[in-house]
Amino acid sequence: MAGTHLPLYPSNPPPLQPTCPNPIPPTPPPSESLFRVFCHWICNHSLFSNVILVCILISSGMLAAEDPLRSDSQHNTILNYFDIFFTSVFTVEIFLKMVAYGFILHKGAFLRSAFNGLDLLVVAVSLISFSFNKIMSAKWVSVRVTEAQKYDPVFRDGAISVVKILRVLRVLRPLRAINRAKGLKHVVQCVIVAIKTIGNIMLVTCLLEFMFAVIGVQLFKVNT
């Protein structure tokens, strides 16, 4: 019929056939590891945080209960066993958090938080201290160290100084409670934010003190 146009394509085109007779199905997205999910659940449990906080407080009190005069006393030996136990608990805590949140490479990882970095530092110092004490007290050290070194005061005092430094650094352990108490954490964050303003105020205060110190010396100095 004149004036009518036939459609260029049929109204119901046949379905397209795949070029490959056996197409490969898309790969499903990788799912989270069950162990990592379990670690995340433990780290976010309120009971877990409370237990760690109690361990921090008890271990901090035990640091003050040590006898500084008799390091080899039975009292210090018992406290040392408890210290090993609490350090093991803190090590497991760090391991669980690293598995749950990752180490440092992505956002929200364990070491992306300064408070978690402090936790890792305190636990690492405790582990190094225990390892150093174990090495120094091992039998193979006394076999390989010559008689001159064993009785050399420089060698002996140097080893003792390293042990003392590592033991002193354990006093940072109470700071781990800041990461568990939200109130303390907010106070520390506010102090960090206010450091710039506090620094400017301290600079002006030092300048004023210096000016008045110079004026006082000039007015009240005595000629000899």
Buried (B, 14 or more C-beta within 10 A) or exposed (E): EEEEEEEEEEEEEEEEEEEEEEEEEEEEEEEEEEEBEEBBEBBEEEEBBEEBBEBBBEBBEBBEEBEEEEEEEEEBEEBBEEBEEBBBBBBEBBEBBBBBBBEEEEEEBBBBBEBBEBBBBBBEBBBEBBEBBEEBEEEEEEEEBEEEEEEEEEBEEEBEEBBEEBBEBBEBBBBBBBBBEEEEBEEBEEEEEEEEEEEEEEEEEEEEEEEEEEEEEEEEEEEE
